[in-house]
Amino acid sequence: DVASADPDAGFARLVLKAEEAYECFPPAKLRCPGRNGSGLGCAPGYQGSLCMGCSEGHFSSGRSCVECSGEGLPSWLIKMGLALLLFFLFLIATFIIAHTVYSWHPGQHAQEWLNYIQTCIFPPGVLGSLQQKLLKGQLPVLLQMCQLWSVLAALAHGEDSRAASWQFPELPYVQRFQFTLGSFRELLYLQCYLGGFQVRFVLALITPVVPLLLLLCCVILELFRRGAGVHAGLKILTVFFIGGASTCMALRSCQRFDAGGEKLEDFAFLRQLPDLPCDADWPEHHWVFAVFWPCAVCYGILIPCFLFYLYTWQHIVLRYNRMPMEIKGNKGENQLAVGFQDINLDRRLVATSVAYVALTQHGAVCVQLRGGQGIITLLDHPSQTIELDVDSSNMRFKNESEKLQHHAITEMLLEHCILSEVGKTDRLLEGAKETLLKYATCRDLWMEVVLKLVAVAVVQVVSAAQVASSADENDFLISLGKVMAINLGMASTVWMVRPYAHPQVNDLQCFCFLCLTASALGFRLHMAWLSRCALLAPLLLAAGQAALQPDSPESLARRLWEDLVIDGVPQGSAKTSVLSRRHSLDVSLSLERE
């Protein structure tokens, strides 16, 4: 009898004694063993549509249901441990607020330990300092790479589960870098002692909300300490944005097809909460909608709009400071005097000279400011002098790219100087100073807006592909094409625009988007080696950059500028070293006025 026969391995019934079975999702044969299963074909511990839910006495771990051990810790001890954990989290939050708002310092031991760790990891001197600064710029790029890689991994499970039966054992560990509460569902066996469904439901709801609550705390922090809330909020977005956006989209992601592409009709379920059907009107659905829509608006609209507002605000505040010209005239007169502001003229001439020295990397250089021009004398070759005007149009460069690089370094130095001055009076720019300084100019902050929109777009495309029918190959090809187009477009944009202050970070960001393109292709074509190599390659590139070429003309120019210009006023001299894989050279610059 077909209705009473056991389903084949990897298949399950949706109702008891049904004549039709549907294909289960990976690990299909583990959750749907066929023989020795339940009447639906589910293994012990599994229940619901396609055996996607976990029954009582079992907790969800990854994509499997694990039996709760009766020999574990007693429930009262688990609850006491949870209370102590919350208490310690409250103490940590109190210490952070006291340190941030009231500048409370518990002692020098933490700083001493931090310095000790830095000396153990990085070499002393200029080389160690360069590697630390470079690593600070590389870490957000690598974190974004790992987070998007784990999002793209869902493309491997949207197709025929028999062809996608291979798994990535490293995937659960990479997913931890999304820093979501869902990663800690197994903590203290809470699903076993507080109810599996209740714990999974509550965590699914609060996971996308937590980053937004942290941002709300940053707003409160900003009221007590000028710029601190903005600074902390931008850090939170760097770490938690992708994880929060992906869990928000997963909250309303509805699985309407089985692994073989057959439509589930009334048995469609929420992928994040497989115990809940998609179209039922249960009380839990009202909670899901109440959390999903506000979070979707925040991640998809409000946060990008805030970053766009920051971009617009810096443009409005800094636009007049970027102009070295000033117009003088008396009221009622028809004549106006147009000329260069003295201090801005000196800064631009010094920035032009520093950029030239950083590009050519001569040992000792003397710069004379005279009559609106700068005269560079190479002390190693006293007979060679170069006259610079404000726009450096009379400088001799080997090629056009070198001329463009010189102009970019000059503008970067001037922008950083202007930002340091204006940031003292503007709380928004003061809080965003660290974020702005990682870009070549403040105008390049648009990249921050684009990166957030790209993350939302990738999450949305992958979420739609994950629940699509695997029988429709066109849907998968369109989703793969969208992901590849987004990543290739971003790689091309970064390669052409070069928005970051560190050229190594520009190369790394461009390479990461190319690797994400290869990862998407590897996941869809079930080429595990390609996806793994694409994850490992950026890490190797970042390590190679830090070990072989931590310095650059841009970094050298910033070091000279920081020593030469103090409080916006050019000083007498500056000295530093330039490091490359072949040699180390001392560079000194002296400034004279006539």
Buried (B, 14 or more C-beta within 10 A) or exposed (E): EEEEEBBBBBBBBBEEEBEEBBBBBBBBBBBBBBEEBBBBBBBBBBBBBBBBBBBEEBBBEEBBBBEBEEEEEEEEEBBEEBEEEEEEEEEEEEEBBEEBBEEEEEEEEEEEEEEEEEEEEBEEEBBBBBBBBBBEBBEBBBBBBBBBBBBBBBBBBBBBBEEBBEBBEEBBEBBEBBBBBBBEBBEBBBBBBBEBBEBBBBBBBBBBBBBBEBBEBBEEBBEEBEBBBBBBBBBBBBBBBBBBBBBBBBBBBBBBBBBBBBEBEEBBBBBBBBBBBBEEEEEBBEBBEEBBEBBBEBBBEEBBEBBBEBBEBBBEBBEEBBEBEEEEEEEEEEEEEEEBEEEBBBBBBBBBBBBBBBBBEBBBBBBBBEEEBBBBBBEEEEEEEBEBBBEBEEBEBEEEEBBEBBBBBBBBBBBBBBBBEBBEEBBBBBBBBEBBBBBBBBBBBBBBBBBBBBBBBBBBBBBBBBBBBBBEEEBBEBBBEBBBEBBBBBBEBBBEEBBBBBBBBBBBBBBBBBBBBBBBBBBBBBBBEBBBBBBEBBEEBBEEBBEEBBBBBBBBBBBBBBBBBEEEEBEEBBBBBBBEEEEEBEBBBBBEEE
